[in-house]
Amino acid sequence: MGLGTLYLIPVPLAENATAKSFTPYLTDTINQISEYIVENSKTARRFLKEAGLKIPQSELIVHDYGKYNRDNISEFFEGLLNGNNVGLMSEAGCPGIADPGAEIVAYAHLKGINVIPLVGPSSILLALMASGFNGQSFTFNGYLPIDKVQRSQKIKELETLSENKKQTQIFIETPFRNNPMLEEILRSCKPQTKLCIACNLTAEDEMIKTKSIANWNKQVPDLHKKPAIFLLMG
């Protein structure tokens, strides 16, 4: 018996954005799969329903790889090793991109399992597309240090890197810490440095704006508890 295929299934970034987030091929694919590895089983099942799943939910096998279930990921691969196709789903966006699902994908490659990524929303790429910044040379830095001094130093380092390499520097923060992060960016960067803030991507109240630090300081937005991405261009 051959090995199954691991399909990487994108999930909407925002509520009520399902129609923007999947293709007919995705709908066809989920209706040929009855086993999933997911970051959150409740939201995964809701998305599958919204995306047009016709298979009864009671017939699905759903493995949860939430943060308390990552000690032995090999147990999620029994179906794949026995020839079953399996879908991998993140909490939001594309599996494996700023997401612990990368471990699942790496293990699949280790076992010789074919991996097929499906088209869907990546907040990082959507933000970069809409920023007007360099899309040929960019770095995603993930989360910056929480410590104020270290964070300020890191922001200045990224600004210098961007200036010297003409490279877009991208980073994120936990939504409830967005406002302190923004304050630190505005305090640490040069007035002429460009900052793009992409907030609530694909939602009805989506905001994507690129301004100089000097102009952002004239009117500082409230980003508290709103998913946001920051992009710097020196």
NORQUI-V954639 format. One record per helix or strand of 3 or more residues. SS is the DSSP state (@ for helix, = for strand). FROM is the first residue (numbers start at 1). LEN is the number of residues. If there is no record, write none. Layout:
# NORQUI-V954639
((SS/FROM/LEN) (SS/FROM/LEN))
This chain:
# NORQUI-V954639
((=/5/5) (@/18/4) (@/24/7) (=/35/4) (@/41/10) (@/57/3) (=/61/4) (@/73/9) (=/86/4) (@/101/10) (=/114/4) (@/123/9) (=/138/6) (@/148/18) (=/168/5) (@/175/14) (=/194/6) (=/207/6) (@/213/4) (=/228/6))
